[in-house]
């Protein structure tokens, strides 16, 4: 039997992110994919995922800070910026980031590195 993950960038888009997580579980999904969950505090995203006993199969790193950037992994000269954004993504996914507020979508790499 096929298994599917709910890609919350495309499903339940009429709802806020935390409600999308709840909806995915309510519709029987056991796993989710997140595109850009950085507008919501990591602790709240993690709590919703754990409350619903979901697995995260995919999460995008934050987009770059320039218009039109949807990632930096393959952009020559931006390797350090990508590393900073990847670390922020990993902290959200693994719950290691202690965060007071959300990581803004267009936050500079230097500010993300400082945890600010």
C-alpha positions as a LaTeX table, in Angstrom:
\begin{tabular}{lrrr}
\hline
Residue & $x$ (\AA) & $y$ (\AA) & $z$ (\AA) \\
\hline
Unk1 & 0.00 & 0.00 & 0.00 \\
Unk2 & 1.45 & 3.44 & $-0.93$ \\
Unk3 & 2.32 & 5.86 & 1.83 \\
Unk4 & 2.03 & 9.58 & 1.33 \\
Unk5 & 3.23 & 12.64 & 3.21 \\
Unk6 & 1.14 & 15.79 & 3.37 \\
Unk7 & 3.08 & 18.64 & 1.77 \\
Unk8 & 1.78 & 21.54 & 3.84 \\
Unk9 & 2.95 & 24.07 & 1.28 \\
Unk10 & 0.14 & 22.82 & $-0.96$ \\
Unk11 & $-2.44$ & 21.14 & 1.26 \\
Unk12 & $-4.84$ & 22.88 & 3.62 \\
Unk13 & $-3.62$ & 26.30 & 2.43 \\
Unk14 & $-6.80$ & 27.94 & 3.71 \\
Unk15 & $-5.46$ & 27.39 & 7.25 \\
Unk16 & $-2.57$ & 28.72 & 9.30 \\
Unk17 & 0.50 & 26.47 & 9.53 \\
Unk18 & $-0.27$ & 24.97 & 12.94 \\
Unk19 & $-3.82$ & 24.19 & 11.82 \\
Unk20 & $-2.41$ & 22.52 & 8.69 \\
Unk21 & $-0.37$ & 20.20 & 10.88 \\
Unk22 & $-3.50$ & 19.28 & 12.85 \\
Unk23 & $-5.46$ & 18.81 & 9.61 \\
Unk24 & $-2.84$ & 16.49 & 8.13 \\
Unk25 & $-3.11$ & 14.22 & 11.16 \\
Unk26 & $-6.91$ & 14.41 & 11.16 \\
Unk27 & $-6.95$ & 13.26 & 7.52 \\
Unk28 & $-4.81$ & 10.26 & 8.38 \\
Unk29 & $-1.37$ & 11.38 & 7.26 \\
Unk30 & 1.49 & 10.00 & 9.34 \\
Unk31 & 4.14 & 12.28 & 7.82 \\
Unk32 & 4.40 & 15.87 & 6.61 \\
Unk33 & 6.66 & 18.02 & 4.49 \\
Unk34 & 7.21 & 21.68 & 5.34 \\
Unk35 & 8.37 & 24.28 & 2.89 \\
Unk36 & 8.94 & 27.47 & 4.85 \\
Unk37 & 7.71 & 27.14 & 8.45 \\
Unk38 & 9.91 & 29.98 & 9.69 \\
Unk39 & 7.12 & 32.49 & 10.37 \\
Unk40 & 6.01 & 30.40 & 13.38 \\
Unk41 & 8.17 & 29.84 & 16.46 \\
Unk42 & 10.04 & 26.53 & 16.19 \\
Unk43 & 8.79 & 25.40 & 19.60 \\
Unk44 & 5.16 & 25.72 & 18.46 \\
Unk45 & 5.79 & 23.85 & 15.21 \\
Unk46 & 7.59 & 21.08 & 17.08 \\
Unk47 & 4.81 & 20.85 & 19.68 \\
Unk48 & 2.14 & 20.51 & 16.96 \\
Unk49 & 4.14 & 17.80 & 15.20 \\
Unk50 & 4.69 & 15.88 & 18.44 \\
Unk51 & 1.08 & 16.32 & 19.60 \\
Unk52 & $-0.10$ & 14.78 & 16.34 \\
Unk53 & 2.58 & 12.05 & 16.35 \\
Unk54 & 3.75 & 13.03 & 12.87 \\
Unk55 & 7.08 & 12.48 & 11.16 \\
Unk56 & 8.73 & 15.29 & 9.18 \\
Unk57 & 10.04 & 13.88 & 5.92 \\
Unk58 & 11.10 & 17.09 & 4.27 \\
Unk59 & 11.77 & 20.67 & 5.24 \\
Unk60 & 13.20 & 23.44 & 3.11 \\
Unk61 & 15.98 & 25.63 & 4.32 \\
Unk62 & 14.94 & 29.27 & 4.56 \\
Unk63 & 15.08 & 31.08 & 1.22 \\
Unk64 & 17.88 & 33.56 & 0.65 \\
Unk65 & 17.46 & 37.19 & 1.53 \\
Unk66 & 17.32 & 38.47 & $-2.05$ \\
Unk67 & 14.13 & 38.57 & $-4.11$ \\
Unk68 & 13.72 & 35.44 & $-6.18$ \\
Unk69 & 16.03 & 33.27 & $-4.09$ \\
Unk70 & 14.51 & 29.96 & $-3.10$ \\
Unk71 & 17.65 & 28.38 & $-1.76$ \\
Unk72 & 21.39 & 28.80 & $-1.84$ \\
Unk73 & 22.83 & 25.28 & $-2.01$ \\
Unk74 & 23.87 & 25.61 & $-5.66$ \\
Unk75 & 24.71 & 29.33 & $-5.79$ \\
Unk76 & 28.47 & 29.88 & $-6.23$ \\
Unk77 & 29.90 & 32.18 & $-3.58$ \\
Unk78 & 26.95 & 31.75 & $-1.19$ \\
Unk79 & 28.16 & 28.55 & 0.50 \\
Unk80 & 28.56 & 30.19 & 3.93 \\
Unk81 & 25.10 & 31.76 & 3.72 \\
Unk82 & 23.65 & 28.35 & 2.84 \\
Unk83 & 25.44 & 26.73 & 5.78 \\
Unk84 & 23.91 & 29.27 & 8.18 \\
Unk85 & 20.41 & 28.73 & 6.77 \\
Unk86 & 20.83 & 24.95 & 6.81 \\
Unk87 & 21.82 & 25.10 & 10.48 \\
Unk88 & 18.68 & 27.12 & 11.28 \\
Unk89 & 16.58 & 24.55 & 9.39 \\
Unk90 & 18.23 & 21.63 & 11.20 \\
Unk91 & 17.59 & 23.25 & 14.56 \\
Unk92 & 13.90 & 23.58 & 13.75 \\
Unk93 & 13.69 & 20.01 & 12.50 \\
Unk94 & 15.54 & 18.53 & 15.45 \\
Unk95 & 14.17 & 20.92 & 18.06 \\
Unk96 & 17.55 & 22.12 & 19.26 \\
Unk97 & 16.97 & 25.78 & 18.61 \\
Unk98 & 15.79 & 27.74 & 21.62 \\
Unk99 & 13.84 & 30.54 & 20.08 \\
Unk100 & 11.85 & 33.45 & 21.47 \\
Unk101 & 10.21 & 34.38 & 18.17 \\
Unk102 & 9.92 & 33.16 & 14.63 \\
Unk103 & 12.82 & 33.24 & 12.20 \\
Unk104 & 11.64 & 35.80 & 9.62 \\
Unk105 & 11.49 & 34.57 & 6.06 \\
Unk106 & 13.99 & 37.17 & 4.81 \\
Unk107 & 16.40 & 37.29 & 7.73 \\
Unk108 & 20.03 & 38.02 & 6.91 \\
Unk109 & 22.49 & 35.16 & 7.18 \\
Unk110 & 24.57 & 37.06 & 9.72 \\
Unk111 & 21.57 & 37.65 & 11.96 \\
Unk112 & 20.49 & 33.99 & 11.67 \\
Unk113 & 24.01 & 32.87 & 12.62 \\
Unk114 & 23.93 & 34.99 & 15.75 \\
Unk115 & 20.60 & 33.47 & 16.74 \\
Unk116 & 18.97 & 36.89 & 16.63 \\
\hline
\end{tabular}
